[in-house]
Amino acid sequence: MTRHHRNSVIAAVLLTALPALVYATPAAAAEANPYGLGALWSNGDFIARTVLLIMVVMSVGTWYIMIIKFLEQARIFKDVKEVKTKFWPAANIRQGASQLDTASPFRYIADTGIKAAEHHEGTMQETIDLPSWTALSLQRSVDFVQNRLQGGLAFLGTVGSTSPFVGLFGTVWGIYHALTAIGIAGQASIDKVAGPVGESLIMTAIGLGTAVPAVLGYNMLVRRNKGALDEVRNFAADLQSILIGGYRHETHDVPK
């Protein structure tokens, strides 16, 4: 048999057997692994499904918050560069603030400082001296930015600390089912305990897989938040110095 003829025969056999292999593969895979996630959901009881859904919600919420917070922090660090290139080189605070993005926290702090200095005289707020009043107003704006940055971190901390125990509860529940199956059958055969033990191991793995990203994301976000808040506080402190020292003189030359 020539090499070309042998290759033709092998190709014909493969083409003939390929449809059977394709259609048989899912069934064979399902038969080979009857204790996967699909079996866990179909064979699990109400408690097992509830635990699984809770961990899925925790995992989805963790990744959603991490992505949103990373994007939010990236925007703040981008705004820091704009403050250095657009705000501080401006002739006065009002002109510098107008060049910042309206969604920027630095624009919000600058506008708060301007309003605090403008509306200080002629009202009951005049009983508070200008340095104290601007300091209070700017501190409130900084606190508002800080609260926004820290939003969602409590969820990550909660998931990181509780999801292993939620998975452990699913593990204990699976072992309980395994012991119940042994008691009913009267013997510890592998087919009686493989399913419940497989469920318990899957629950443990999901719990750890949910906790680890939450803890890592929490620590990383807290560290990046510290850097962003340092920039915000420094900006507010410098802004207060300018408001106290020269705002009353520059407002007469700047059209409103």
Backbone bond lengths (Angstrom), bond angles and torsions (degrees), N, CA, C in turn:
res aa  C-N    CA-C-N  psi(-1)  N-CA   C-N-CA  omega(-1)  CA-C   N-CA-C  phi
1 M - - - 1.470 - - 1.539 108.52 -
2 T 1.311 114.66 124.90 1.455 118.82 -179.64 1.528 110.67 -70.78
3 R 1.355 114.30 163.18 1.477 119.54 -179.28 1.516 111.27 -64.55
4 H 1.332 117.28 -40.31 1.465 120.78 179.22 1.517 110.95 -64.01
5 H 1.346 116.66 -41.99 1.461 119.37 -179.83 1.521 110.89 -67.09
6 R 1.351 117.30 -38.07 1.470 120.68 179.63 1.527 110.57 -64.79
7 N 1.326 116.45 -41.54 1.475 119.53 178.47 1.517 111.55 -65.24
8 S 1.320 117.24 -35.61 1.460 120.71 178.32 1.513 111.10 -65.86
9 V 1.341 116.30 -39.62 1.468 120.06 179.16 1.521 110.55 -65.95
10 I 1.355 116.68 -42.42 1.467 119.75 179.68 1.527 111.08 -64.34
11 A 1.341 115.91 -41.20 1.465 119.36 178.72 1.515 111.56 -63.89
12 A 1.349 117.59 -39.75 1.461 120.60 178.84 1.517 111.21 -65.44
13 V 1.329 117.60 -39.10 1.464 120.75 178.57 1.520 111.02 -65.67
14 L 1.350 116.75 -42.19 1.464 120.11 179.14 1.517 111.83 -64.82
15 L 1.335 116.64 -42.36 1.463 119.51 178.88 1.512 111.17 -64.03
16 T 1.327 116.65 -34.84 1.463 120.21 179.16 1.517 111.60 -70.83
17 A 1.333 116.45 -38.04 1.462 119.81 -175.47 1.525 113.10 -88.08
18 L 1.351 117.53 -15.80 1.460 120.09 -175.46 1.520 113.88 -59.59
19 P 1.357 119.79 -46.33 1.468 117.83 178.82 1.515 112.81 -58.63
20 A 1.320 115.90 -40.48 1.460 118.44 -179.97 1.523 111.25 -65.33
21 L 1.358 116.50 -38.51 1.449 119.44 179.05 1.527 111.44 -67.26
22 V 1.334 116.26 -40.29 1.465 120.15 -179.03 1.518 111.48 -63.23
23 Y 1.339 115.20 -46.86 1.459 118.44 -177.66 1.516 111.82 -75.12
24 A 1.301 117.52 -23.66 1.457 119.45 -178.29 1.511 112.30 -87.10
25 T 1.351 117.50 -18.27 1.457 120.24 -175.25 1.529 112.92 -62.92
26 P 1.349 121.24 -49.27 1.461 119.57 179.39 1.515 112.85 -59.70
27 A 1.333 116.60 -43.50 1.448 119.43 -179.57 1.521 110.93 -64.95
28 A 1.341 115.34 -39.99 1.455 118.43 -179.93 1.521 110.89 -67.03
29 A 1.357 115.26 -39.88 1.461 118.41 178.78 1.511 111.67 -64.41
30 A 1.349 115.36 -41.07 1.463 118.81 179.00 1.517 110.75 -65.29
31 E 1.347 115.52 -38.58 1.452 118.69 179.42 1.517 111.28 -70.05
32 A 1.356 117.08 -33.19 1.453 120.40 -179.01 1.524 111.76 -74.87
33 N 1.316 118.32 -26.15 1.463 121.02 -178.30 1.528 109.66 -130.40
34 P 1.333 116.51 76.08 1.461 119.34 -179.42 1.515 113.53 -82.17
35 Y 1.327 118.05 4.79 1.453 121.32 -175.27 1.535 111.38 -120.57
36 G 1.328 117.72 30.18 1.452 121.66 179.42 1.514 111.88 -87.11
37 L 1.342 114.46 -161.20 1.458 119.28 -178.66 1.516 112.38 -65.24
38 G 1.359 115.52 -38.15 1.459 117.91 178.12 1.508 112.30 -62.08
39 A 1.328 116.37 -43.03 1.465 119.80 177.81 1.523 111.26 -67.86
40 L 1.351 116.28 -35.10 1.455 119.15 177.66 1.520 111.50 -61.65
41 W 1.335 116.83 -41.71 1.465 119.61 -179.55 1.526 111.70 -73.34
42 S 1.328 117.59 -41.72 1.468 120.37 -176.35 1.526 112.45 -74.58
43 N 1.325 116.98 -35.26 1.466 120.11 -176.77 1.519 113.03 -96.33
44 G 1.340 117.24 -14.11 1.455 119.22 -178.31 1.521 112.63 -74.24
45 D 1.326 115.64 155.07 1.459 120.52 178.76 1.530 109.73 -87.83
46 F 1.315 115.97 -170.66 1.466 121.03 -175.87 1.524 111.53 -62.08
47 I 1.315 117.21 -41.54 1.464 120.35 -178.09 1.522 110.74 -67.08
48 A 1.324 117.26 -43.51 1.464 120.20 -179.95 1.529 110.92 -62.88
49 R 1.326 116.78 -41.76 1.458 119.36 178.53 1.523 111.63 -67.35
50 T 1.332 117.02 -37.91 1.460 120.23 179.04 1.523 110.98 -63.80
51 V 1.330 116.40 -44.78 1.464 120.23 177.87 1.522 110.90 -60.66
52 L 1.326 116.47 -42.42 1.456 120.34 179.17 1.528 111.28 -63.11
53 L 1.326 117.35 -43.18 1.463 120.76 179.10 1.530 111.17 -64.82
54 I 1.332 117.25 -39.43 1.468 120.06 179.02 1.517 110.73 -61.08
55 M 1.317 116.79 -43.26 1.465 119.61 -179.28 1.522 111.78 -70.61
56 V 1.328 117.07 -32.06 1.463 119.41 175.54 1.528 110.41 -65.63
57 V 1.345 116.46 -43.17 1.465 120.27 177.99 1.523 110.27 -62.97
58 M 1.325 117.15 -42.14 1.465 120.71 177.72 1.531 111.33 -60.41
59 S 1.322 116.30 -44.39 1.466 120.18 -177.83 1.527 111.03 -66.66
60 V 1.322 117.42 -46.03 1.465 120.74 179.91 1.533 110.51 -63.45
61 G 1.344 116.69 -43.72 1.456 120.06 178.70 1.519 112.48 -63.44
62 T 1.327 116.40 -36.93 1.463 120.51 178.69 1.519 111.56 -62.40
63 W 1.323 116.39 -50.07 1.464 119.45 -178.55 1.521 111.70 -67.15
64 Y 1.328 117.26 -36.02 1.470 120.24 178.59 1.528 110.56 -63.54
65 I 1.322 117.06 -47.84 1.460 120.62 -178.38 1.521 110.65 -65.24
66 M 1.328 117.26 -41.80 1.461 119.67 -179.72 1.526 111.45 -61.40
67 I 1.315 117.04 -44.36 1.466 120.02 -179.51 1.527 110.76 -65.10
68 I 1.348 116.78 -45.70 1.464 120.52 -179.01 1.528 110.80 -62.90
69 K 1.318 117.27 -42.41 1.465 120.77 -177.87 1.522 111.85 -69.48
70 F 1.326 117.23 -38.58 1.449 119.66 177.28 1.530 110.97 -63.01
71 L 1.319 116.86 -40.21 1.461 120.39 177.40 1.529 111.05 -66.59
72 E 1.317 116.80 -40.21 1.459 120.90 179.18 1.528 111.11 -64.27
73 Q 1.319 116.24 -42.88 1.462 119.62 178.13 1.525 111.66 -66.43
74 A 1.325 116.12 -37.91 1.467 119.45 178.03 1.529 110.80 -62.06
75 R 1.331 116.87 -38.37 1.472 119.91 177.73 1.532 111.09 -64.86
76 I 1.331 116.89 -38.11 1.463 119.50 179.90 1.525 110.75 -66.09
77 F 1.329 116.83 -43.61 1.467 119.07 178.48 1.534 110.98 -65.16
78 K 1.324 116.22 -31.41 1.454 119.24 174.12 1.528 110.67 -67.96
79 D 1.337 116.75 -39.40 1.462 120.74 178.10 1.529 111.50 -65.43
80 V 1.329 117.11 -31.00 1.467 119.92 177.27 1.526 110.49 -60.13
81 K 1.321 116.55 -41.94 1.464 120.29 178.27 1.528 110.96 -65.33
82 E 1.335 116.93 -38.54 1.461 119.90 178.82 1.525 111.24 -66.92
83 V 1.334 117.38 -35.65 1.466 120.43 177.24 1.518 110.45 -61.91
84 K 1.318 116.71 -41.79 1.461 120.41 -178.23 1.523 112.30 -70.45
85 T 1.338 116.69 -31.05 1.475 119.53 -176.21 1.527 113.60 -96.98
86 K 1.332 118.30 -22.24 1.461 120.76 -175.54 1.529 113.79 -116.73
87 F 1.336 117.16 -40.15 1.464 118.96 -172.96 1.524 111.75 -79.83
88 W 1.317 117.65 -56.90 1.459 119.96 -174.22 1.525 113.65 -66.28
89 P 1.317 121.72 -33.35 1.476 119.20 176.46 1.524 114.03 -72.79
90 A 1.341 119.04 -7.89 1.462 121.16 -177.79 1.526 110.80 -69.08
91 A 1.345 115.32 163.70 1.468 120.97 -176.75 1.521 112.06 -72.61
92 N 1.332 117.88 -32.71 1.449 120.80 -179.55 1.532 108.80 -151.89
93 I 1.321 115.89 174.65 1.467 121.21 -174.28 1.519 111.33 -65.22
94 R 1.346 116.21 -42.12 1.462 118.86 -177.21 1.530 110.89 -63.66
95 Q 1.307 116.74 -43.78 1.460 119.75 179.22 1.525 111.04 -66.07
96 G 1.315 117.30 -39.88 1.461 119.88 178.55 1.514 112.43 -65.84
97 A 1.323 116.97 -39.73 1.463 120.13 179.78 1.522 111.26 -66.25
98 S 1.328 117.57 -35.65 1.467 120.29 -178.90 1.526 112.50 -66.68
99 Q 1.321 118.02 -19.64 1.456 121.03 -179.72 1.528 112.95 -88.54
100 L 1.328 117.39 -6.94 1.457 121.16 178.40 1.515 110.57 -89.88
101 D 1.318 115.79 155.34 1.462 121.61 177.83 1.524 109.68 -64.34
102 T 1.327 116.17 140.16 1.466 119.81 -178.35 1.521 112.39 -64.36
103 A 1.339 117.91 -23.81 1.468 121.03 178.98 1.518 112.42 -88.36
104 S 1.323 117.61 -0.92 1.455 120.84 -177.90 1.525 110.61 -74.90
105 P 1.323 118.88 137.34 1.472 119.73 175.59 1.514 112.37 -64.87
106 F 1.330 117.66 -27.80 1.461 120.75 178.08 1.532 110.63 -69.82
107 R 1.328 116.99 -34.30 1.467 120.30 174.72 1.531 109.98 -65.81
108 Y 1.314 116.37 -40.14 1.468 120.71 178.81 1.526 110.94 -63.77
109 I 1.329 117.36 -42.45 1.462 120.68 179.55 1.517 110.58 -67.52
110 A 1.334 117.55 -41.82 1.459 120.53 178.97 1.524 111.27 -63.28
111 D 1.324 117.68 -44.74 1.468 120.33 178.46 1.525 111.22 -63.10
112 T 1.339 116.50 -38.03 1.465 119.76 177.50 1.520 110.99 -62.81
113 G 1.337 117.18 -42.32 1.459 119.97 178.60 1.515 112.61 -65.18
114 I 1.329 116.83 -40.02 1.465 120.41 178.77 1.520 111.09 -63.61
115 K 1.331 116.46 -45.39 1.470 119.42 179.70 1.518 111.52 -65.07
116 A 1.330 116.40 -37.33 1.466 119.36 -179.94 1.526 110.56 -63.84
117 A 1.314 118.06 -40.32 1.465 120.96 -179.90 1.518 111.60 -73.90
118 E 1.337 118.18 -35.15 1.469 121.28 -177.98 1.518 112.03 -70.03
119 H 1.320 117.37 -40.92 1.467 121.30 -172.72 1.525 112.07 -99.50
120 H 1.323 115.72 20.55 1.465 117.13 -179.38 1.521 111.59 -79.21
121 E 1.308 117.52 -42.11 1.451 120.72 -176.20 1.526 110.76 -87.31
122 G 1.309 116.30 145.98 1.454 122.18 176.69 1.513 114.11 86.65
123 T 1.301 118.71 7.28 1.463 121.89 178.66 1.518 108.86 -132.39
124 M 1.337 116.13 176.19 1.458 119.74 178.39 1.530 111.43 -64.04
125 Q 1.345 116.23 -17.84 1.454 119.07 177.83 1.521 111.45 -69.62
126 E 1.322 116.39 -13.37 1.461 120.40 180.00 1.521 110.92 -65.98
127 T 1.344 116.88 -21.36 1.465 118.91 177.83 1.531 111.31 -64.95
128 I 1.341 116.66 -19.66 1.460 121.24 174.98 1.522 107.50 -95.89
129 D 1.311 117.43 132.16 1.458 119.51 -178.40 1.523 110.04 -65.15
130 L 1.337 116.07 154.91 1.458 122.04 -173.89 1.531 113.21 -58.17
131 P 1.335 119.95 -44.82 1.472 118.03 178.82 1.523 113.06 -59.78
132 S 1.328 116.96 -42.25 1.467 119.50 -179.34 1.529 111.27 -68.33
133 W 1.344 116.68 -39.56 1.456 119.83 -178.31 1.531 111.73 -67.58
134 T 1.314 117.66 -43.99 1.469 119.90 178.21 1.529 110.56 -66.67
135 A 1.326 116.69 -36.36 1.468 119.55 178.10 1.526 111.04 -63.70
136 L 1.329 116.47 -42.41 1.465 120.04 178.50 1.526 111.32 -64.58
137 S 1.318 116.60 -43.54 1.466 120.13 -178.14 1.526 111.20 -65.42
138 L 1.321 116.23 -44.47 1.460 119.49 -179.86 1.530 111.14 -67.47
139 Q 1.327 117.18 -36.27 1.460 119.61 178.84 1.528 110.92 -65.59
140 R 1.323 116.97 -37.55 1.471 119.74 176.78 1.527 110.66 -63.79
141 S 1.327 116.79 -40.85 1.461 119.39 179.14 1.524 110.96 -67.02
142 V 1.328 117.56 -38.76 1.465 120.55 176.77 1.523 110.53 -64.56
143 D 1.331 117.20 -41.15 1.465 120.88 177.89 1.527 110.92 -62.28
144 F 1.332 116.51 -37.51 1.465 119.77 178.43 1.526 110.85 -64.14
145 V 1.333 116.75 -44.29 1.466 120.29 177.77 1.522 110.61 -63.81
146 Q 1.324 116.81 -39.39 1.459 120.65 179.55 1.528 111.42 -64.15
147 N 1.311 116.82 -41.63 1.468 119.84 178.71 1.528 111.77 -63.78
148 R 1.324 116.27 -37.26 1.461 119.26 177.37 1.519 111.51 -67.04
149 L 1.318 117.12 -40.05 1.452 120.25 179.60 1.525 111.69 -66.59
150 Q 1.311 116.53 -34.45 1.456 120.28 -177.77 1.522 113.25 -85.94
151 G 1.318 117.52 -5.11 1.455 120.38 178.51 1.519 111.73 -62.92
152 G 1.317 117.15 130.63 1.458 122.23 -179.93 1.507 114.08 94.14
153 L 1.344 118.12 -19.77 1.458 119.59 -179.81 1.521 111.74 -67.26
154 A 1.327 116.92 -31.76 1.464 119.57 177.27 1.528 110.77 -62.84
155 F 1.328 116.52 -36.60 1.467 119.67 177.50 1.519 110.71 -64.26
156 L 1.338 116.84 -43.11 1.465 119.87 178.90 1.520 111.18 -63.30
157 G 1.336 116.55 -42.09 1.459 119.10 177.86 1.515 112.29 -63.73
158 T 1.331 116.38 -38.57 1.465 120.36 179.04 1.525 110.88 -66.53
159 V 1.324 116.62 -44.10 1.465 120.25 179.16 1.525 110.64 -63.76
160 G 1.330 116.34 -43.94 1.453 119.26 -178.51 1.515 113.52 -63.30
161 S 1.326 116.79 -30.52 1.463 120.04 -177.34 1.523 113.40 -93.05
162 T 1.331 118.15 -22.51 1.468 119.61 -174.44 1.526 114.45 -108.67
163 S 1.344 118.04 -26.32 1.467 118.64 -175.57 1.532 113.58 -61.73
164 P 1.359 120.31 -34.70 1.469 116.86 175.00 1.517 112.94 -61.49
165 F 1.330 116.67 -35.28 1.459 119.84 -179.98 1.527 111.26 -74.51
166 V 1.335 116.66 -32.56 1.467 118.82 173.89 1.518 110.01 -64.24
167 G 1.337 116.68 -44.10 1.456 119.87 175.45 1.505 112.16 -63.30
168 L 1.342 116.59 -37.23 1.466 120.01 177.82 1.527 111.04 -64.78
169 F 1.328 116.30 -36.12 1.466 118.53 176.32 1.525 110.60 -62.76
170 G 1.341 116.52 -42.15 1.459 119.15 175.93 1.522 111.83 -63.02
171 T 1.331 116.54 -34.88 1.462 120.21 177.15 1.523 111.22 -64.51
172 V 1.325 115.56 -47.14 1.469 119.72 179.13 1.525 110.63 -61.94
173 W 1.325 116.35 -38.85 1.460 119.55 179.54 1.530 111.02 -65.94
174 G 1.334 116.82 -38.83 1.454 119.76 177.29 1.516 112.26 -65.99
175 I 1.338 117.35 -40.11 1.464 120.32 177.23 1.521 110.58 -65.56
176 Y 1.323 116.34 -36.70 1.472 119.26 176.46 1.523 111.11 -60.94
177 H 1.327 116.49 -41.46 1.460 119.50 177.13 1.519 110.87 -65.28
178 A 1.336 117.48 -36.41 1.457 120.24 178.87 1.521 110.57 -64.49
179 L 1.332 117.19 -43.58 1.463 120.11 178.55 1.526 111.29 -66.32
180 T 1.339 116.17 -36.47 1.467 118.78 177.50 1.527 111.05 -64.62
181 A 1.342 116.48 -40.90 1.463 120.13 178.25 1.522 111.32 -64.05
182 I 1.343 116.55 -37.96 1.466 119.66 178.03 1.526 110.31 -65.62
183 G 1.348 115.88 -43.00 1.460 119.25 -179.66 1.515 112.54 -63.88
184 I 1.340 116.81 -39.04 1.462 119.56 179.96 1.514 110.92 -70.18
185 A 1.336 116.43 -42.13 1.466 119.63 -177.79 1.517 112.28 -75.94
186 G 1.327 117.77 -25.07 1.451 120.77 -178.87 1.503 113.81 81.06
187 Q 1.323 117.91 2.37 1.456 121.91 178.46 1.526 109.06 -153.09
188 A 1.327 114.83 150.38 1.461 120.00 -176.26 1.521 110.69 -92.84
189 S 1.324 116.20 63.99 1.457 119.89 177.60 1.522 109.53 -78.91
190 I 1.336 115.44 151.05 1.457 120.39 -174.46 1.516 111.98 -64.31
191 D 1.323 118.32 -32.34 1.459 120.21 -177.79 1.520 112.11 -72.12
192 K 1.337 117.12 -18.54 1.458 120.03 179.19 1.515 112.63 -85.44
193 V 1.314 117.13 -29.09 1.465 120.16 -174.39 1.524 113.13 -107.94
194 A 1.342 117.29 -12.84 1.468 119.14 -175.50 1.523 111.46 -63.37
195 G 1.323 117.06 -42.68 1.464 120.30 -178.56 1.514 112.88 -63.00
196 P 1.347 118.96 -56.51 1.471 119.32 179.69 1.522 113.53 -61.59
197 V 1.338 117.74 -38.91 1.460 119.57 178.50 1.528 110.21 -66.55
198 G 1.336 117.62 -38.31 1.454 120.41 175.78 1.516 111.67 -61.69
199 E 1.349 116.93 -40.40 1.457 120.32 176.51 1.525 111.24 -60.07
200 S 1.320 116.17 -44.19 1.460 119.99 -178.14 1.518 111.46 -64.19
201 L 1.322 117.67 -39.59 1.458 120.57 179.09 1.529 111.16 -67.67
202 I 1.322 116.73 -38.98 1.465 119.65 177.72 1.525 110.73 -64.27
203 M 1.337 116.81 -41.34 1.464 119.91 177.56 1.527 111.29 -60.99
204 T 1.316 116.77 -41.94 1.463 120.10 178.67 1.519 111.04 -62.38
205 A 1.330 116.44 -45.05 1.460 120.41 -179.42 1.525 111.47 -63.19
206 I 1.326 117.46 -41.75 1.467 120.26 -179.85 1.529 110.47 -66.36
207 G 1.339 116.52 -40.15 1.463 119.54 178.38 1.514 112.44 -60.89
208 L 1.338 116.76 -44.09 1.468 120.29 178.03 1.523 111.11 -69.11
209 G 1.336 116.69 -39.56 1.460 120.02 178.76 1.512 113.18 -65.48
210 T 1.332 117.44 -22.75 1.458 121.56 176.28 1.525 111.61 -85.81
211 A 1.326 116.65 -37.30 1.464 121.00 -175.20 1.525 112.28 -72.86
212 V 1.325 117.50 -42.52 1.467 120.00 -174.13 1.531 112.33 -61.75
213 P 1.351 120.74 -49.74 1.478 118.91 176.85 1.523 113.04 -61.47
214 A 1.345 116.96 -35.40 1.465 119.38 -179.43 1.523 110.89 -64.98
215 V 1.326 117.57 -43.64 1.470 120.58 -179.52 1.525 110.74 -67.20
216 L 1.337 116.70 -46.39 1.461 119.91 179.82 1.529 111.26 -62.77
217 G 1.340 116.63 -44.25 1.464 120.19 178.86 1.514 111.96 -64.10
218 Y 1.321 117.35 -39.70 1.471 120.88 179.46 1.530 110.54 -61.60
219 N 1.325 116.42 -49.25 1.463 119.89 -178.50 1.534 111.44 -62.65
220 M 1.321 116.62 -41.06 1.453 119.62 -178.70 1.532 111.27 -68.75
221 L 1.326 116.96 -40.99 1.458 120.29 179.82 1.525 111.64 -66.83
222 V 1.333 116.41 -38.56 1.472 119.33 178.45 1.519 110.51 -63.55
223 R 1.318 117.38 -41.26 1.464 120.71 179.19 1.532 111.09 -65.45
224 R 1.323 117.34 -42.72 1.466 120.25 179.17 1.532 110.81 -69.72
225 N 1.337 117.56 -34.20 1.457 120.68 176.46 1.523 111.29 -61.76
226 K 1.327 116.49 -38.60 1.461 119.88 179.81 1.531 110.50 -61.18
227 G 1.325 116.59 -43.50 1.462 119.10 177.98 1.516 112.64 -64.96
228 A 1.338 116.84 -40.61 1.469 120.09 179.13 1.523 111.33 -66.70
229 L 1.331 117.69 -41.41 1.460 120.63 -179.40 1.525 111.53 -69.09
230 D 1.311 117.55 -31.98 1.469 119.33 175.25 1.527 110.26 -62.34
231 E 1.321 117.04 -41.24 1.464 119.91 177.51 1.526 111.25 -64.58
232 V 1.329 116.45 -40.71 1.467 120.62 -179.67 1.524 110.77 -65.53
233 R 1.331 117.75 -44.26 1.469 120.98 -179.34 1.528 111.29 -66.27
234 N 1.316 116.52 -40.69 1.473 119.17 178.31 1.528 111.12 -63.21
235 F 1.334 115.56 -39.50 1.464 119.14 178.28 1.522 110.61 -64.20
236 A 1.326 117.31 -43.09 1.465 120.71 -179.87 1.523 110.99 -64.86
237 A 1.322 117.87 -39.56 1.465 120.52 179.80 1.528 110.81 -65.92
238 D 1.314 117.97 -44.41 1.469 120.61 178.26 1.525 111.20 -64.68
239 L 1.334 115.11 -38.58 1.460 119.31 179.91 1.528 110.94 -64.74
240 Q 1.315 117.18 -40.34 1.461 120.25 178.76 1.526 111.39 -63.16
241 S 1.313 116.59 -39.03 1.468 119.57 178.57 1.522 111.21 -62.06
242 I 1.327 116.28 -40.04 1.466 119.89 179.55 1.525 110.83 -69.88
243 L 1.337 116.74 -40.84 1.460 120.09 179.61 1.517 111.42 -61.86
244 I 1.296 116.82 -41.93 1.463 120.08 -178.70 1.523 111.48 -71.97
245 G 1.346 115.78 -39.45 1.458 119.40 -172.91 1.505 115.53 -81.28
246 G 1.349 118.59 -37.42 1.450 117.32 -171.68 1.503 116.30 -139.24
247 Y 1.325 118.60 4.39 1.461 118.59 -174.85 1.527 112.08 -65.82
248 R 1.307 118.39 -39.09 1.467 120.86 -175.73 1.527 110.76 -63.79
249 H 1.320 117.42 -29.65 1.459 119.87 -179.25 1.521 111.65 -82.71
250 E 1.317 117.83 -34.49 1.459 119.41 -174.69 1.513 112.74 -81.81
251 T 1.322 119.31 -23.09 1.470 120.33 -176.49 1.522 111.30 -68.68
252 H 1.311 119.13 -24.25 1.463 120.35 179.65 1.519 111.77 -72.83
253 D 1.328 117.36 -21.80 1.468 121.04 -176.73 1.516 112.48 -99.14
254 V 1.341 117.53 -8.31 1.468 121.09 -175.68 1.513 108.60 -107.43
255 P 1.314 119.23 120.44 1.465 120.11 178.29 1.522 110.85 -68.55
256 K 1.324 113.99 141.64 1.472 119.35 -179.88 1.514 109.94 -86.29
